[in-house]
Amino acid sequence: MLDDNLEIQQAVKIYKALGEPTRLKIAQLLTEEVNLCCSEIKDKLESVAGSTLSHHLKQLTDCGLLDLRKEGTYIYYRVNREIARKYAPYLLE
């Protein structure tokens, strides 16, 4: 039963994160292009301020949908395909 509750909580976090249009665009972008840093994502989205983008990336990372990799002062993001397959398979189509 505990596992079911944890899965439900994770699903709610993921769906809540993807319910915001900018975060959905970010997730879709990162399914097409992996390992983008914040500035590359910002350039591709164009209409998002840097501080707002950082907030969106944190939300997507906290719910488990994005993985990050630090390299020097840069942080690179990619979609966690296992989580996406389980909770948001339409992102991978």
Sequence and secondary structure as in RCSB ss.txt:
>XXXX:A:sequence
MLDDNLEIQQAVKIYKALGEPTRLKIAQLLTEEVNLCCSEIKDKLESVAGSTLSHHLKQLTDCGLLDLRKEGTYI
YYRVNREIARKYAPYLLE
>XXXX:A:secstr
 HHHHHHHHHHHHHHHHHTSHHHHHHHHHHHHS SEEHHHHHHHH SS HHHHHHHHHHHHHTTSEEEEEETTEE
EEEE HHHHHHH GGGG 
